[in-house]
């Protein structure tokens, strides 16, 4: 009911202490990427008998006592403005004003009015009627019009030739039900040498999820998703552990089950199989207690740092701090687990978290898994947008390897 939603939105905006934040998966990821400075490295050389002496102007006189046998170097890091980001979507005047200055918005994406998402956040233990929240979370409701239309995606694809991106991030497919084929056509227009990351969001239509798995996942390089989306994906696609109604008591998914589903996705809809033509080679899974990065060998580097960076930002953003205070967080990840739920104990040894090397790594066939525990904020200030920040952080630290010729 559009009229009712607008009344609620107006009342929320006028409520004392109400806060406006940048919203929408794409805008949140764009903000995070734009906040990263581009770093260039320079080298300063002190006078020696060769390098710098040769570089100096001939009018400069260097006393013999200033010359030395060996070079001395200073590294100089130059920080420039953040990464330039092209953002396409329904951008109203308020949102446009709040975006980072490094974000470029095509004129066709600008509209006269803003669209809002209303977010009700609650703490662990808070009660509504007879229901008590097991952990901090949020309830989001909206009445989006523009997000469900193809115009933004068409504008985006049309803008790529001028922008020449190094990475494309897509989100919002959960709001484009029935338009999957149009999305596939648009994605197919993106240059093949540009990696594409798809950020999934909560869905309830199994047929639509299946169409995304069949038509969209094989043509993207990377996906990001949480525990609810992963389980629904397994349920919709009749994958491993798809019979589960939920992750069970406590809400912390079993690592082995998560690993089984991630491997299934990369085999069925990715490039884990040697003859597969799909592009998907990376999945960034995040849940409250831990994160897992699963990658097909040979395509991605620096994944230990990437998964660690995502876990770190989950803690700092939830607590609203720059650096984690040990007194404000807790470890909820399992300290021992197996890399497969149904594997043979001899082939699937028990893995143990090592506090001195907290990234746990294991391999299954040609897929490598990196797990990082998360220091969970005890009293989170904001939970909304955490998944977007986690995925953005992981992408910034990820290295896409040059494609290798396939050997048979």
N, C-alpha and C positions, 0 to 999 in steps of 0.2 A: 504494500500500500504506500505509494509514493507520498501522498499528502501526509499520512501519519508519520512517516519517516522524517519528512522535512520539519514537522512540528517538534519531534523529539530532538532532531539535530539543532534546531534553533534554541530550544530550551537548554540543551547541553552547552552550547556555545556561550549562553548568557549566564551560566551557573558560575558563582564566585569561585575563582581558583581553577577554572577549566583551562586546559593547556592544549595548544595545537602542535602537532608534530608532523613531519614529513611522513606520508603514508603511501601504501601500495608497495608490493614486492619489488618492482622494477626501480621505483624512485629510491627506496631504502638501499638497495644494492648499489645504485648509481651514486648515492651520497657517500657510501663507504668507500667505493673505488676512487671517487674524486678527492677524498681526504688524504690519499696517499701521495706524498711528494715524489716527483721524479728525481732520482739521484744520479748525478754524473760524477765520475771519479777522476781527479787530476793528480799529478805527481809533481812535487816541488823538489828540486835537486840543489844541495849545497855545493859550494865550489870544490872542484877536484881537478885532477890533471887532464881530464878528458871531457866528460859529458857537458857539464855546465860551462866550463871554460870555453869550449867550442861554440856554445850557444850565445855567449855574451857579445855585445856590440864591440867592435874593434876599438872604440874610443874608451872603453872601460879598462882601467889598469888594476890588475890584481897583484898585490905584493906576494913575493915568493913564499912568505911564511903562512899565507892563507891557503896555499895549495896543499892537498893531501892525496894520499895514495888511493883511497877507496871512496866510492860514492856514498852519500848519505841522502836518503829520500824522506820526504814528508808526503803523506797521503792527504789530499784535499777533497772533501766531499761537498759538492755544491748542491744545495736543495733548491729546486725550482717549484713552481706552483704545482698543484696536484694533477693527477692523471686526467686528461680531457675525456669527458663522457658524453655520448649522444644519448639523450633520453626522449623516447617517444611514448605518448600516452595522453590521457586527458589531463592537461595542465591548466588549472585555473589561476587567477591572479595571486591568491594567497600562497598557493603551493610554489608558484614561480618565484615569488619573493623569498621563500625560505630555502630554495635550492642553492647548493654550492656554486660559486662563480665559475668553476671549471665545467659545469654541466651545460651542454648546448641543447636547446629545445627548438626543433624546427617550427616555423610559423604555423604549419597546419596542425600542430599538436596543441596550440594554445586555444583556450575556450573562455567564454565570458564569465562563467561561474565555476566554483570549486565543487567537487564531489567529495563527500565525507564518509569515513568509516568510524563508527562509534565503538569504543573499546571499553569494556568493563573488566578491570583487573582485580584479582582477589588473591589473598594470601592463603598458604596452607593452614588448614584448621578452621577457616571461616565457614559459617553455616548459612544455608539458604533453605528455609523450611526444614525438612528432615534430612537434607543432604549436607554432608560435611566434606569440604575440599581436601583430597589427600595431599595435594601439592599446589604451589602457586601457579596460576594460569590466567587465562583471560577469555572473555566471550566477545566476539566481534560480530557486529551486524551492519549491513549497508544496503543502499539502494543504488547500485551502479547502473548507469545507462551506457556511457561511452566505453567502459571497459569490456563490455560484451560485444562490441562492434569490431569489424575488421579494419576500420579506417586507420587506427594507430599502427597496426602491423604493416599496412601498405605504405604509410608515410615513412616508417622506419626503413623498410627495404629500399625505398626510393632515395633515402638520404645517405645510404652506405657508400655509394660511389664517391661522393665528395669527402665523406668523413674518413674513409679507409681505416676501419678498426683493426686492432690486433686480437680482439675478443668480442664475441656477441653473447649477451645474456638475455634469455627470454623468460618471461613469467606471465601469469594471468591466464594460462590455457584453461584453468578450472572454471573460468567465467565465460568461455567461448564454446559452450556445449553446442554440438551440431555443426561446428565450423572447422572441424579438425582437418578436412581435406584442403580447405583454403589456407590454413596455417602451414600445412606441409608444402603447398605450392609456394608460399612466401618464403619459407625457410630454404627451399631449394634454390632460391635466387641468390643466396649468400655465397660468396666465393668459397671454394672448397678448401683453400689453405687457411681459412679463418676458423678457429675452434668455436663451437657453439655450446653454451651451458644452458640447460633448462632447469629452472627452479620450480618444483612441483608444489602444490598446495592441496588442502583438504578437499576431497571429492566424495560424493555418495552414489554416483551413477556408475555402476560396474561396466556397462556397455561403453560408456564414454572413456573410462579408464583403459579398457581393452583397446579402443581405437587409438589412444595415445601411445600405448605400448607397441602396437603393430605399425603405426604410421609415423609417429614423431620420434620416439626413442632411437630407432635405427639411424636417423639422419642427424642426431646431435652428438657431440663429443663427450659431454659430461652432464650428469644430473645431480641435483641436491634434493634431499627429502628427509622427513622425520619419521618417527616410529609409527604414527598413525597412517601416513601415506604408504609406507613400506608394507605394512600388514594388509591394507586394502588392496594394494597392487597384487600381492600374493593371492588374496581371496578372489579378486576379479579374474586373474589369469590362471587360477587353479595351480598355483606354484607351490613350492615347499611350505608347509605349515599354514596353508591357506584355510585349513579347517578351524583354526583358532578364532574364537570370537573376539578375544582381546589378548594382551600380553600377560594378563594374570595379575595376581596380588602384588601390590607395590609399584606396578607400572614400569619396572626396569626390564627391558627386553633381554632375553637370554642371548648372549653373544653368539653362541653356536647357531641358533635359529636365524639371527640376523645375517650371519655369514652365509648360511645356506641360501637365503633369498637373494642376497647380493650376487652370489656366484651364478644362480639361476638366471637373473636378469642379464648379466653379461654374456652368458652362453646363449640364451634364447633371443635376446634383442640387441646384443652387442657384438664385439669382435673377439670374444674369448676363443671361439672355435677357429681353427686355422683357415678355413675356406670362407669364413663369413665376410660379407660385403658391408656390414653395418659399420657405422662410425663410432658408436658408443664404446668408450674405453675407460671411463672413470665414473665412480659414484661416491658422493660425499653424503654419508648418513650421519644424522645427529639426533640424539635423544638427551634427556636431562643429565644422565649420569656419565655418559661417554659418547665419543664420536668414532666412526670408522671410515677410512678412505680405502676403497677397493679399486685397484687399477689393473688393467691388462698389461703384462710386462712389455717393456720396450717403448711405451708411449708417453709416460709421465715421469718426471723426476722431482726431487725435493719434497716428497709426500709426507715424510716424517715432520718436517717443519710446517707443512701446510695444515696437517691435522692438529698439531700442537697450537698453531696460531688460532685456528677456529675455536679450540677449547678455551684458550686464554680469553678471547673476546667474549665468549659466552659468560665467563665469570665477571669480567670487568664491566660489561654493559649491564648485566642484571643487577650488579651491586651499585652501579653508577659511580665507579671509581676509575682512576688511571692505572693503579697497581693493586693487586689483590692483597688484602689483609687476611692472614691465616685465621684470625679470630672470627671473621665474618662468613667463612665458607666451610663446607664439609665434603668429605669424599663419600660418594654413594655408588661408585662403580664397583663391580665385583673384583675382588683381588685375585681370584683364580677362576679360570674358565677354559673351555675348549673351543677350538676354531671351527668345529662342526658339531651340530647337535646329534646327528645320527651316525657319526663316523666310528670306526673301530678304534678302541683305546690305543692300540699299538701304532696305528697310523695317525692318530690325532692326540698327541700328548697334552697333558694338562699345562696350560700357560699361566704364568704368575706375573702380576704387576711388579715391576722393580722400581722402587722410589728413586733410585739414582739414574735410571734410564726409563722414564715412564712411558715411552712409546713402545708398545708391543707389536711385533711384526711376525706374520706367518704367511705361508704360501699354500695355495691349493691349485694344483696344475699350473697354469701360466698366469694366475691372478694372485697379486700380492695385497695383503690386508695390513693396514696400519691403524692401531687403536690408541686413542688418547683418553685417559680419564678426565673428567671435568670437575673442577672445584666448584661445587654447587653453592650459590649464594643462599644464606639462611633467611635473609629478609630482603628479597628482590624488590627493587624499585620499579623496574620495567621488564616485562617478559615479551611484550609485543616487538616484533622485528628481529628477535634474536636469530632465528633461522636464516634470515637474509644476511645479517652481519657475519654469521658463521661461514656461510657459503662464499661471500665476497672475500673474507679474510683468507680462506683456503685457496681461492683462485689467485689472489695476489702473490701468494707464496709458491704456487705451482709452476713447474717448468714443463712446457710441452716439448717433447723430444722430436727431432727430425724423423720423419717416417722412414723406416727401414724397409728394404726390399724383402718380401716374404720368401722364406726358404722352405723347400719341400724335400 
